């Protein structure tokens, strides 16, 4: 991440399979168009053009875009330092929506969406313009977008939208159940019984709405918890981390961690401490 900010404008790339990921920096996601449901932490959102997602820190998230229509989004990854260098007195205020709401969805009206689109377009033009001050000018335009987001969130009529359909509400309840129980052993029957659904119906419904299986989601949630624990306590044995994250067998944890993160748990911990790891991460 160059100078604490990484900006991708109107990305239209599609990816095979569910792309669960998390990262130790803030993310601002703008949905330009397409059809997409998005899991963020323990929430499921069906996006509409003009939606902004604010993602805070190491939250597990995964989009499920339809391959039938163009999936267009702009994504900004950033560290607070990019704001502290430019606007040290306003950094706390600019980050307030991330801190106050954690992970949030903001649905913009027509005028707000046009303003956001213009600011993102300006950021892209400056970024591509070749100016020796491109990084500073991009950061200032990004700050202007954050000022606008603060204003939009503070509107009295603003509220968080709930899942619209019964199918989405069932999946939301399943995600909530997993969030509350992922560190314990669980079966599909337990989840289905808790939701008063049949196992085949729940299994197919979850895959249709999210693009992944319910147990791939469970395992990704456990791996993400392990990543958090590895960063929080550098002396905690990996076997204890695995158990605390919901894995019974250390060998299973080791295999799943390397398949998901791209390196061993020990290498991931070393990387987070600034020690070059022996493996490679691909988030």
C-alpha positions as CSV (number, residue, x, y, z in Angstrom):
1,X,0.0,0.0,0.0
2,X,1.7,3.2,-1.3
3,X,1.7,6.1,1.2
4,X,-1.0,4.5,3.3
5,X,-3.7,4.5,0.6
6,X,-4.6,2.1,-2.2
7,X,-7.4,3.1,-4.6
8,X,-9.0,0.9,-7.3
9,X,-11.5,2.8,-9.5
10,X,-14.4,1.1,-11.2
11,X,-13.0,-2.4,-11.1
12,X,-15.0,-4.8,-13.2
13,X,-13.1,-8.1,-12.6
14,X,-15.0,-11.2,-11.6
15,X,-13.5,-14.0,-9.4
16,X,-14.3,-17.7,-9.3
17,X,-15.8,-18.8,-6.0
18,X,-16.4,-17.0,-2.8
19,X,-13.5,-14.6,-2.0
20,X,-13.5,-14.5,1.8
21,X,-10.8,-12.1,3.1
22,X,-9.8,-9.7,5.9
23,X,-7.0,-7.2,6.3
24,X,-5.5,-4.9,9.0
25,X,-6.6,-1.6,7.4
26,X,-9.8,0.3,6.8
27,X,-11.8,-0.2,3.6
28,X,-14.3,2.1,1.8
29,X,-16.2,0.2,-0.9
30,X,-18.5,2.0,-3.4
31,X,-20.9,-0.1,-5.5
32,X,-21.4,1.4,-8.9
33,X,-23.6,-1.3,-10.5
34,X,-24.4,-5.0,-10.9
35,X,-26.1,-7.5,-8.7
36,X,-24.3,-8.5,-5.5
37,X,-25.0,-9.8,-2.0
38,X,-22.2,-9.1,0.5
39,X,-21.3,-10.7,3.8
40,X,-19.6,-8.3,6.2
41,X,-18.9,-9.8,9.6
42,X,-22.2,-11.1,10.8
43,X,-24.3,-9.0,8.3
44,X,-25.7,-9.9,4.9
45,X,-26.5,-7.0,2.5
46,X,-28.0,-7.0,-0.9
47,X,-26.4,-4.0,-2.6
48,X,-27.9,-1.3,-4.7
49,X,-26.0,1.1,-6.9
50,X,-24.8,4.0,-4.8
51,X,-24.2,1.9,-1.7
52,X,-21.1,2.6,0.4
53,X,-19.7,-0.1,2.7
54,X,-17.4,1.0,5.5
55,X,-15.2,-1.9,6.8
56,X,-13.3,-1.6,10.0
57,X,-10.1,-3.5,10.5
58,X,-9.9,-7.4,10.5
59,X,-13.6,-8.0,9.7
60,X,-14.2,-11.1,7.5
61,X,-16.0,-10.1,4.3
62,X,-17.0,-11.7,1.0
63,X,-18.9,-10.4,-2.1
64,X,-21.2,-12.7,-4.1
65,X,-21.7,-10.8,-7.5
66,X,-23.9,-12.2,-10.2
67,X,-21.8,-13.2,-13.3
68,X,-24.7,-12.3,-15.5
69,X,-24.2,-8.6,-15.3
70,X,-21.1,-6.3,-15.0
71,X,-20.0,-6.0,-11.4
72,X,-18.5,-2.5,-11.0
73,X,-17.0,-1.2,-7.7
74,X,-14.4,1.2,-6.4
75,X,-12.4,0.3,-3.4
76,X,-10.2,2.3,-1.1
77,X,-7.9,0.6,1.4
78,X,-6.2,3.0,3.8
79,X,-4.4,3.5,7.0
80,X,-5.2,6.4,9.4
81,X,-1.7,7.8,8.8
82,X,-2.7,9.0,5.3
83,X,-5.2,11.4,7.0
84,X,-2.9,12.3,10.0
85,X,-0.3,13.6,7.6
86,X,-2.7,15.8,5.7
87,X,-5.3,16.8,8.3
88,X,-4.1,15.9,11.8
89,X,-6.7,17.9,13.6
90,X,-9.6,16.3,11.7
91,X,-8.5,12.6,11.5
92,X,-10.7,11.5,14.4
93,X,-13.7,13.1,13.0
94,X,-13.1,11.7,9.5
95,X,-12.8,8.2,11.0
96,X,-15.9,8.6,13.2
97,X,-18.3,6.6,11.0
98,X,-15.9,3.7,11.0
99,X,-15.5,3.8,14.8
100,X,-19.1,4.6,15.6
101,X,-20.8,2.0,13.3
102,X,-17.9,-0.6,13.0
103,X,-19.0,-2.1,9.7
104,X,-21.8,-0.2,8.0
105,X,-23.8,0.2,4.8
106,X,-24.8,3.6,3.6
107,X,-27.4,3.8,0.8
108,X,-27.1,7.1,-1.0
109,X,-29.9,9.1,-2.7
110,X,-29.5,10.4,-6.2
111,X,-27.7,13.7,-5.4
112,X,-25.5,12.0,-2.8
113,X,-24.6,9.3,-5.3
114,X,-23.7,11.9,-7.9
115,X,-21.4,13.7,-5.4
116,X,-19.7,10.5,-4.4
117,X,-19.2,9.4,-8.1
118,X,-17.7,12.9,-8.8
119,X,-15.3,12.7,-5.9
120,X,-14.1,9.2,-6.9
121,X,-13.7,10.3,-10.5
122,X,-11.6,13.3,-9.3
123,X,-9.5,11.0,-7.2
124,X,-8.8,8.7,-10.2
125,X,-8.0,11.7,-12.5
126,X,-5.5,13.0,-10.0
127,X,-4.0,9.6,-9.4
128,X,-3.5,9.1,-13.1
129,X,-2.3,12.6,-13.9
130,X,1.4,12.2,-13.2
131,X,1.6,15.1,-10.8
132,X,4.6,15.1,-8.4
133,X,2.0,15.8,-5.7
134,X,-0.5,13.1,-6.8
135,X,-0.4,11.3,-3.5
136,X,-1.1,14.4,-1.5
137,X,-3.8,15.6,-3.8
138,X,-5.5,12.2,-3.9
139,X,-5.4,12.1,-0.1
140,X,-7.1,15.5,0.1
141,X,-9.9,14.4,-2.2
142,X,-10.3,11.2,-0.2
143,X,-10.7,13.3,2.9
144,X,-13.4,15.4,1.1
145,X,-15.2,12.1,0.4
146,X,-15.0,11.2,4.1
147,X,-16.3,14.7,5.1
148,X,-19.3,14.0,2.9
149,X,-19.8,10.5,4.4
150,X,-19.9,12.1,7.8
151,X,-22.6,14.5,6.7
152,X,-24.6,11.7,5.1
153,X,-24.5,9.5,8.1
154,X,-25.6,12.3,10.3
155,X,-28.9,12.9,8.4
156,X,-31.8,12.1,10.9
157,X,-33.6,9.8,8.4
158,X,-30.5,7.6,7.8
159,X,-30.9,4.0,9.0
160,X,-29.3,0.6,8.5
161,X,-31.4,-1.5,6.0
162,X,-32.5,-5.0,6.9
163,X,-32.5,-8.0,4.5
164,X,-35.4,-7.4,2.1
165,X,-36.6,-11.0,1.3
166,X,-37.6,-14.0,3.4
167,X,-34.7,-15.9,1.8
168,X,-32.2,-13.2,2.8
169,X,-33.7,-13.1,6.4
170,X,-33.2,-16.9,6.7
171,X,-29.5,-16.5,5.6
172,X,-29.0,-13.6,8.0
173,X,-30.3,-15.7,10.8
174,X,-27.9,-18.5,9.9
175,X,-25.0,-16.1,9.8
176,X,-26.0,-14.7,13.2
177,X,-26.2,-18.3,14.6
178,X,-22.7,-19.1,13.3
179,X,-21.3,-15.8,14.7
180,X,-22.6,-16.8,18.2
181,X,-21.5,-20.4,18.1
182,X,-18.5,-20.8,15.6
183,X,-16.0,-21.6,18.4
184,X,-18.1,-24.7,19.4
185,X,-18.6,-27.9,17.4
186,X,-21.7,-27.6,15.2
187,X,-23.5,-29.6,12.6
188,X,-25.8,-28.6,9.7
189,X,-28.6,-30.2,11.7
190,X,-28.0,-28.0,14.7
191,X,-28.1,-24.9,12.6
192,X,-31.2,-26.0,10.6
193,X,-33.0,-26.9,13.8
194,X,-32.2,-23.6,15.4
195,X,-33.7,-21.8,12.4
196,X,-36.6,-24.3,12.0
197,X,-35.6,-25.2,8.5
198,X,-34.7,-28.5,6.8
199,X,-31.1,-29.3,6.2
200,X,-31.4,-29.5,2.4
201,X,-33.3,-26.2,2.2
202,X,-30.8,-24.4,4.4
203,X,-27.8,-25.8,2.5
204,X,-29.1,-24.8,-0.9
205,X,-30.5,-21.4,0.3
206,X,-27.2,-20.4,1.8
207,X,-25.3,-21.3,-1.3
208,X,-27.8,-19.5,-3.6
209,X,-27.7,-16.3,-1.6
210,X,-24.0,-16.1,-0.6
211,X,-22.2,-18.1,-3.3
212,X,-20.6,-20.4,-0.8
213,X,-21.5,-23.3,1.5
214,X,-22.4,-22.7,5.1
215,X,-19.4,-24.7,6.3
216,X,-16.9,-22.9,4.1
217,X,-18.3,-19.8,5.8
218,X,-17.8,-21.4,9.3
219,X,-14.2,-22.4,8.5
220,X,-13.4,-18.9,7.1
221,X,-14.9,-17.4,10.3
222,X,-12.7,-19.6,12.5
223,X,-9.6,-18.9,10.4
224,X,-10.3,-15.1,10.7
225,X,-10.6,-15.5,14.5
226,X,-7.3,-17.3,14.6
227,X,-5.7,-14.5,12.6
228,X,-6.9,-12.0,15.2
229,X,-5.7,-14.1,18.1
230,X,-2.3,-14.6,16.5
231,X,-1.9,-10.8,16.3
232,X,-3.2,-10.0,19.8
233,X,-1.0,-12.5,21.7
234,X,2.5,-13.2,20.2
235,X,3.3,-15.7,22.9
236,X,0.2,-17.8,22.7
237,X,0.9,-21.3,21.4
238,X,-0.6,-22.0,17.9
239,X,-2.4,-25.1,19.2
240,X,-4.2,-22.9,21.8
241,X,-5.1,-20.4,19.1
242,X,-6.6,-23.2,17.0
243,X,-8.7,-24.5,19.9
244,X,-9.9,-21.0,20.9
245,X,-11.0,-20.4,17.2
246,X,-13.1,-23.6,17.2
247,X,-10.7,-26.2,15.7
248,X,-10.6,-29.6,17.5
249,X,-7.5,-31.0,15.7
250,X,-4.3,-28.9,15.3
251,X,-3.4,-30.7,12.1
252,X,-6.8,-29.8,10.6
253,X,-6.3,-26.2,11.6
254,X,-2.8,-26.1,10.1
255,X,-4.0,-27.4,6.8
256,X,-7.0,-25.1,6.7
257,X,-5.0,-22.0,7.7
258,X,-2.4,-22.6,5.0
259,X,-5.0,-23.3,2.3
260,X,-6.9,-20.1,3.3
261,X,-4.2,-17.6,4.1
262,X,-1.4,-18.9,2.0
263,X,1.2,-19.5,4.7
264,X,1.5,-21.2,8.1
265,X,0.1,-19.6,11.3
266,X,3.7,-19.1,12.5
267,X,4.6,-17.3,9.3
268,X,1.5,-15.2,9.5
269,X,2.3,-14.2,13.1
270,X,5.9,-13.3,12.1
271,X,4.7,-11.2,9.2
272,X,2.4,-9.2,11.5
273,X,5.3,-8.6,13.8
274,X,7.4,-7.3,10.8
275,X,9.5,-10.4,10.5
276,X,9.7,-11.6,6.8
277,X,7.7,-14.9,6.7
278,X,8.6,-18.0,4.9
279,X,5.2,-18.3,3.2
280,X,3.2,-16.0,1.0
281,X,-0.1,-14.4,1.8
282,X,-2.7,-13.9,-0.9
283,X,-5.7,-11.9,0.5
